[in-house]
Amino acid sequence: MSNTGRNSDIGGKSTLVQRLDAFYEYDREPVTENKLHGWKTFIAMFSGEHVAGTEFVLGPLMVMHGVSAFDFFVGLLIGNILAVLSWAFMCAPVGVKTRLTIYWQLRKTCGPYLTVAYSAFYAIILCLLAGAMINVAVTAISIPFDIPNPDFVNGDVIPTFPWMVLALIVGIVIAALAVLGFEKIAHFSKICAPWMVLVFFAASLAVLADLNVNSFGEFWKAANEKIFTGVPIGNNSKYTFLHVAGFAWLCNATQHIGMADITIFRYAKKWTQGFASAFGMFLGHYMAWIASGILCAAYLAAGFTNPQPGTIALFGAGTAGAICVVIAGWTTANPTLYRAGLAIQVATPDWKRWKVTFFAGAFMIITACIPAVNAYLDRIVGYYGLFFMPLGAFIFIDIWVFPKLGLISNYAEKKKLLLSWPAAVAWIGSFVTMLFFYGKDNYPWLSQLLGEQPAWLASLQADLLFMVAPEWILSVLLYIGLSKIQQRNSEHH
């Protein structure tokens, strides 16, 4: 039966299902020329996504981990520069060249089995991150209703039923916006981003007086003595310059050197639009982290406890601050859930994108009600960056380096392989290796298993946040070497 006949049988395009099905996002083929966007779209998207809810979590986390002022300001500068360069010179050129989502480019490079595994795990992590942003938004929405917020610092308090109802309502709104697709999300960010930047900045200025700061000289003194004191709060570990720089780079490693944002940059007219990421990094992961850190310190200095995103924003900027937290949560959760929908669709090809996005939205709402997600957001981001990054490295090497080495690009697709074993071994091998070097000092069961470590091994004490570059190098070397063996053996048969 023709499409026309089928439409007439169910009432034509007027049905809700038909309208939702019309939200086509080039899920399995390159984006066409007429759908490409310019600089304004990407500046707005990066500003909206990264001047966002996570900033109200990560800035205070740095304060809680006792970062010194110098380590914080300079470490953020270095880490964010590395992130911008990674987007501009690694991710954006691939997105513009292929015009494909990360999932369908992975299918060509690594085969469908690894693509489904990547997509399933990635969708779960994205839902966790989107859920964290619902948590951020609800900490503000709950205030006028006098609904207590879960304990952000300890992450061990289950939310009340009214709090969960608010999370459900916010989650439904976010899922609906994500279903509308790339253009609607970008438009939402264009509207919200400039206002959010001003609120962040104004709120941090407003509370400086509470810290007895009236000049820049006084600010630097207060930054060292009252804000970024270098002394951890509670049971938190001590963060140094390398922690801050590594985290600023690692927190989006999956998106840039991990190539996940080729899904976004497939809509870019030119690869140079990757530099639009600077607006997200320096308005969001620099200015906004500093602002939220100041808000957290002022909030604690005023005698309050349990610094929640909503409460510290209300403390600094009143109602405008609380509203900013809500919008900030949405502008991060929307594109995050959009990516999650595309990821799940790889494993459910017969489902329309809107269906899988709502499915992901349901899981997102559940994770929003787990306070530990926000309490350990820095660790979650670290683990997921290390876990997914190698597959993005394979795409980069496959497209730009393999032709120069005389190797065949997209080998899995051309040979109709269900699994690229070089990619599988290099992915798991590099991740497990990095996890071992971190875990030997941080996982008690592994420490006991190893017993007394050799001197050379004991001297290597690397935090999770230091592993990005070593893992990238190791995964690439393994992938190139194993691919050479695979392709050479194939020629001999």
N, C-alpha and C positions, 0 to 999 in steps of 0.2 A: 504494500500500500504506500502511496506517496505521502510526503510530509504534509501536504495540503489536506489530504483526506484524513490523516491522523489528527491534525489540528481541529478540523471541523467536527470530528467525532467527540472531542472533549471540550468543545466550546471555544476553539481558537486560542489566540495568544492572550486572551483575557484571564486565563487561569493563572493562579499564583505560581504553580510549578513551571509553566511555560515561561513566565517572566524571569524566574530565578535561573532557569536553564539558559536564558539569553545572556547571562553574565559570563561571556567567554573571555578567557585570559591567556590564550595561546599556550595552553598547558603542555602540548606535545609537539609543537612546531615553532619555527622561528617567528619572532614578532615582525610584522610587516612595516614597511617604511612610513606609511601614513599614521602609525600609532606611536611614533617616537616622540620623546619629550626633550625640552631644552633645560638650561641651567636652573631656571626658577623652580621647576618641579623638584629637582634633586636637592637643591639648597633647602627647600621647604621640608622635604621628606626627612633629610638628615637632621635638620634642626628640630623638627617635631618629634622624631623618634628618640633623639639623644639629649634633648632638653626635656627630660621626661621623668616618669615615676621612679626609675632606677636611681636617678641622681639623689632623690630624697632618702634612698636607702644606703647607697655606697659612700656618699660624703660622710654621714654619721658613722658608718662602719670604720672609716679611716681614723676618725677621732677615737672610737672605742678601742682600736688596735694601737693607739699610742704613737702615731706618726709624728715626727718632728716637722716644724714648719719648712725648713730647707728641703728635707726629703720629700715632703708633700708637693710643694710648688715646683721644684725642679724635676722631680720624678714624673709628675703628671705631664710636664712640658715635653720631656723626652719620649715618654710612652705614647703620647697623643700624636707627636710628629711621626713616629714609626707607624702608627695606625693609619694616618692620612696617606703616607707614602705607599703603604701596602694596598690600600684601596685604589690609589691612582695608578700605580705601575704594575700591579698584579691582577687585581680583580676586575676593574673596569675594562681593560683591554680585552679580556676573555669574554666578558658579557657582550661587548659590542661586536666581537668577531663571530661568536656562535649564535647570538640572539635566542639562546635556549635557557630553560630553567636549569638549575644545578642538577636536578633529578634526571633530566633527559640527557644532559651532557655526561653525567656519571654512567648512565646506561651504555653510552657509546664507548666510554673509556674502560669501565670496570665490569660490564655485564649486568644483566637484570638482577641476579641474586644479591650481589653486593649493594646495588641500588635500592632494593627493597629493604635490606637490613639497615642501611644508612637512613632511609626515609622514615622507617618505623621508629628508630631510636631518636632521630632528630625531631620528629613530631612530638614525642613525649617531652623532650627538653624544652621545645618551644612553648608547649602548653604550660610547663612549669613556670617559665619566664613570664608568659602572659598572665598566669594566675597570680604571680607576685605583683604584677601591676594592678590587678583588680584589688588585691590586698591593700596596696598603696592608696588607691582611689577610695576604698571603703573606710580607711582610717580617717578620712576627711568627712565623707558623707555621714558617718555615724555620729559626728559631734553634735549637730543640732537635734538629733533624736535621743541624745544622752545614752547611747549604746556603748558599753565599754569595749575597747579594742583589745585584741589578744596581745600577749607580751612579746614585743618585737625583739627585745634583747636576748631573752632566754629561749624563745621559740618552743615553750612547753605548755602553752595554754590553748585549749580548744575554744574556738569562738562560740559565743552564745547563739541561740537560734535566730533572734532578730538580726544579728550581724550576718549570718549566713543568708538570710532573705535578701539583705542589701547586696551581698555578693552575687546572688542569683540575678537580681535585676540589672546590676552593672554588667555582668557577664553576657546577658542577652543583648544588651545595647551594643557591646563591643563586637559580638559575633555578627550582628546584623550589619554593622559598618564594614567588617572584614569581608562579608559576602559581596558587598558592592564592588570590590575589586580595586586595582591599582590606582585608577584615576580618581576615584572618590576618596580613597585614603590620602592621596597626595593633596587633594583639595582641602580636606579637613586639616591637614598639617599646615598648609599655607595660611589658613585663617588663624590657627592657634599659636603657631611658633613665635611670632614677634611678641605677642602679649605675655607668653610664659617667660621669655627671657627677661623682660622688664620686671615681672613680679619676683623672680629669683633674685635679681640684682637689688631691687628696692627692699625686699625683706631682709637680706643680709646687711644692708646699710642701716636699716632701722634698728637692728639689735646691737650694732657696734657700740652705741651709747651705753647700753647695759654692761658692756665690758670695759667701760671707761676709755673708749677710743675716740679721739677728736682730731687726729692728724695721721698722716701716713707713718710717721715715726712711731707714734703710739700704737698704730696697728701692728707693725712688725713685732714690737715688744709683746703686745697682747697675743699675737699669733703664736709666739714661742712659749708664753707663760700660761695662757688661758684657753687656747683653742687646740693647736697641734703641739701638745706639751711634751711628746716623746715618752709619755707614761701610759701604758695600757690601762683600760678601765675594766674592772671585774676580772674574769678569767681569760680574757682575750690575749692572744699572742702578740708579740712585738713586731710591727712592720717597719722596714727600713726603706732607703732610697730604691733598692732593687725590687722590693716588693711592690712599691707604688708604680715604678716605671714598667715592670713586668705585667702588673695587673692592668694598667691603662692600655697596654698593647694587647694582652691576652683576652680581655673581656669581650672583645669583638673579633678574636682570631678566626673563629669559624666563619664569620661574615666576609673578612677580607682575604687573608692568606688561605683560608679554608674554602674560598670561592662561593660561599652560599649566596652572596649578594650579586652574583651574575644573574640571579633571578630578577633582581631589581634593575641592574644596569643593562639588561637586554632591551630596555626601553630608552636608553640614552642615545643621543645623536652622535656623540663623540666620546672617545675614551677619556679625554681630559676632564670630563664631567665627574670623574672619580675624585677630583680635588674638592668637589662640593662637600665631601665628608669632613673637611676642615670646619665647616659651620657646625656640624654636630659635635665634633671633638672639642673645639675650643669654646663654643657657647655652652655645650652640655657637659662633656667630661672634663672640662677645665673650670670654667667660670661657675657652673652650677654645682660641681662637687665642692668647690671652695665655699660657695654660698651656703649650701646645705650643711657643710661642716661647721661653719660659723653659727648657723641657726641651732645646731645640735649643742654646741658648746655653751651658747648663751642660755639655752633652755635648761641645761643641767646646772649652770651657774646660778640660775634663778631659784634652784631648789626643787625642780621637778624631776621625776624619774620616768623610766620607760619612754624614751624619745621616739615617738611614732611620726611618720611623714606628715600625717594630717595635723597632729598637735603642734609640731615644731613650726609648720607653715602658718597655722593659725596664730601662734605665738608671735611670729615675725611680721606677718602682713595682714592679720585679721581675716575677714571673710574672703578677700581677694586671694589670700594665700591658700585657704582651704579649697576654693574653687580651682586654683591653679594645680593643686595636687590631683584633683579629680581629672582634669583635662590632661595633665601630664601622664597619668596612668593610662588613659585612653589612647593617647597618641603613640605610646609604646606598644600597648597590647594589640592595637589594630593591625599594624604591619606584621607583628609577630604571629598572630593567629592566622593572618593571610598566608604566611609562609608555611605554617603548620598544615593548613588545608591543602596546599599544593603537595606537601610531603606525603600526607596520608593518601592522596589521590593516586600516587604511584602504586601503592599496594592495593588500591580499590579502583581499578580503571573503569569499571562499569558505573561508578557513582559520579554524579555531577559534583563540581567543586563546591557548590553551595551546601550540598548535603554533608560532605566531609568536613567543611568548615564549621557547621553547626555541631557535628559530632565532636570535633576537636574542642569547640567551645564548652561542651558539657564537661569534658575532662578538665579544661582550664578552670572552670568554676569550682570543681572539687579541690584542685590544688591551691586555689586562693584561700581555702579554709584551713590550710596547714601552715601555722606560723613559722615553723622551722625553715620553710622555703626562703622566707625573707631573712631570718636570723643567720642563715648560712649561705646567703646568695653569692658571696665572693668565692666560696669553695665550689659551689655548683657551677658557676661560670668558669672557674678554672678547669674543673674536670671536663666539662663539655667542650671547651676550647681544645684541649689536648686530644680528646677522643675523636672529634670530627675533622680536625685540621689536616691530617695526612691525605685524606681522599681529595681535598681541594688541591693539595700540593701535586697530586698525580695528574689532575686535569691541567694545571699550569705547565708541568713538565711535558705532558703528552702533546700539548698544542704547540709550545714554543721551542722545546729542547729536542724532542724526538727526531724531528726532520733534520736537525743539524748533526745528529748522531747516526743518521742513516737508519733509524728505527721507524716502524709503521705506527702512525697515530690512529686512534680509535680502533685498535687491534681487535678488541673483543667484539665490536660491531661487525667489522669486516670478515672475521672468521666465524661469526655467529656463535660465539662462546657464551654460555650461561654464566660463567664465573671467570674472572681474570685472577688466576692464582698468584701472579706476582703482586697484584694490588692487595689481595687478601693477606698474604704473608707480610708485606711491607707495612700495611695498616696495623694489624694486630701486633706484629713484632716491635714496631717503634713505640706504640702506646704502652705495651706491657713493660718494655725496657725503661721508659720514663717513670712509669708507675712503681717499678721496682726500686729505682734510685730514690724516689720520694718516700715510698712505703717502708724502706728498711729502717728509717728513723722515726716514722710516724704511725705505723701499724704495729701494735704490740705483738700480734701473732706472728708477723714476719720477722720481727726482731728476735723473738724467741726461737724461731725456726733456724735463723742464721747463726745464732749463738754469738761468740766473739768474732767480730768481723776483722778481716785483714786490714792492716794500717791504711793501705791505699783506698780501700772501700770505705772505711770509717771516716776518712778525711773528706769524702764527697758528700756534703750535706746540702742538698738542693731543695728549695721549696717548690711547691707545685707551680708557683707563678714564675719560676725561672726557666721552665722547660720548653718554652715555645720554639726558640731557635734551634736548640739541640734536636728536638723531635723532628722538626721540618727537615733538617739536614740528613738525619738518619733515615727517615722515611723515603726521601728522594734517592739517596744512595742505594737503598735496598730495592726500590722500585726500578731504577734504571738497570742495575745489575741483573735482577731476576728477569726483567723484560728482555734483555739481551739474550739470556739463556733460553727463554721461551721462544723467541722469534728465530733464533739460530737453529734450535731443535726442530722447529716447524719446517724450516727450509730443507732439512735433511731427510724429511719423511715424505 
